[in-house]
Amino acid sequence: MSLMTNQPKKEENLRYSEQELKEFEEIINKKLAAARTELAYLKASLNGKASEGIDGSVGNAKLMEDVADVTEKENLNQLAARQQKFIQQLDLALIRIKNGTYGVCIDTGKLIAKERLKAVPHTQQSVEAKKARM
């Protein structure tokens, strides 16, 4: 029996290095800044729509305009809610970087591919785990 067969296999990397985590942190912070700017714009747009109000005039044209305004306001509200959720997810990703769990798939316990994390830095699942849930 050879001693070579009893040697443990090279252990798979279970965490990203400090340098890699800093790189991910920079990506997340850039996305956070852009998301917060977008959210501020959406909120300002919503505040502008709220101040316009209905002036009490009668007619089909005014009614159609009011319906369009309400629809636009609902769309802006949905976009703002999505943006807030995205910001929360990015904030949680920063917390995972600090506590050392960033980049580890919550389903498999394996590292999520760097390419996936660069594209979707707030993800907690590998592509394989995401597909398995579908």
DASULTA-V295922 format. One line per field, one symbol per residue. burial: b if it has 16 or more other ideal C-beta (glycine too) atoms within 10 Angstrom, else e. Layout:
burial = ???
This chain:
burial = eeeeeeeeeeeeeeebeeeebeebbebbeebbeebeebbeebeeebeeeeeeeeeeeeeeeeeeeeeeeeeebeebeebbeebeebbebbeebbebbeeeebbbbeeeeebbeeebbeebbbbbbbeebbeeee
